[in-house]
Amino acid sequence: MAAFTWGDTVRIMAQAPAEARPGSIGEVCGIREIETPDQAKEFAAPIGTKLYLIEFGDGKSIETKEDWLEQVEA
């Protein structure tokens, strides 16, 4: 699994849920970790999983777990 950082260009993987905008390309604008059981439940991932705020060219953004991201080569 790749580690992403601020400003990286990423693609939402095709197998991501529809609300994550599969196939869309955006930039990493924020990074945090799941810290509570409620967050773990919301993202269906264990505590400690990295979450990324991704902003798209249309100005919209989503927060998603690392599992749904892939690096876009520059």
C-alpha positions in Angstrom: 0.0 0.0 0.0 1.4 3.4 -1.0 1.7 6.2 1.5 0.3 9.5 0.3 1.2 13.0 1.4 -0.1 16.5 1.0 -0.5 17.6 -2.6 -0.2 14.1 -4.1 -2.4 13.5 -7.1 -4.5 10.3 -6.6 -7.2 8.4 -8.3 -10.1 6.8 -6.5 -10.0 3.1 -7.3 -12.7 1.6 -9.5 -13.8 -0.8 -6.8 -14.5 2.1 -4.3 -18.1 2.7 -3.3 -20.1 5.1 -5.5 -20.1 7.9 -2.9 -16.3 7.9 -3.1 -16.4 8.8 -6.9 -14.6 5.8 -8.4 -12.2 6.7 -11.2 -12.0 10.4 -10.2 -8.7 12.2 -9.8 -8.0 14.6 -7.1 -5.3 16.0 -4.7 -4.6 15.1 -1.1 -5.6 18.1 1.1 -5.7 16.5 4.5 -4.6 13.4 6.4 -5.7 12.0 9.7 -6.2 8.7 11.5 -9.3 6.9 12.7 -9.2 7.4 16.5 -12.5 6.3 17.9 -14.9 3.3 17.6 -17.5 5.6 15.9 -15.1 6.7 13.2 -14.0 3.1 12.7 -17.6 2.1 12.2 -18.3 5.0 9.8 -15.3 4.1 7.6 -15.5 0.3 8.1 -11.8 0.3 9.1 -9.9 -0.3 12.3 -8.6 2.5 14.6 -5.3 3.7 13.2 -6.3 3.6 9.6 -5.2 6.7 7.6 -8.0 8.8 6.2 -7.4 11.3 3.3 -9.3 14.4 2.4 -9.3 14.5 -1.4 -10.3 17.6 -3.3 -11.4 17.3 -6.9 -11.1 19.8 -9.8 -14.8 20.8 -9.4 -14.1 22.0 -5.9 -15.9 19.1 -4.1 -14.1 16.9 -1.6 -14.5 13.6 0.2 -12.7 11.9 3.0 -11.8 8.3 2.3 -9.6 5.6 3.6 -6.2 4.8 2.0 -7.6 1.4 0.7 -9.5 3.3 -2.0 -6.6 5.4 -3.4 -3.9 4.8 -6.0 -1.1 7.1 -7.0 -1.3 8.9 -10.3 2.0 9.2 -12.0 3.0 12.8 -12.9 
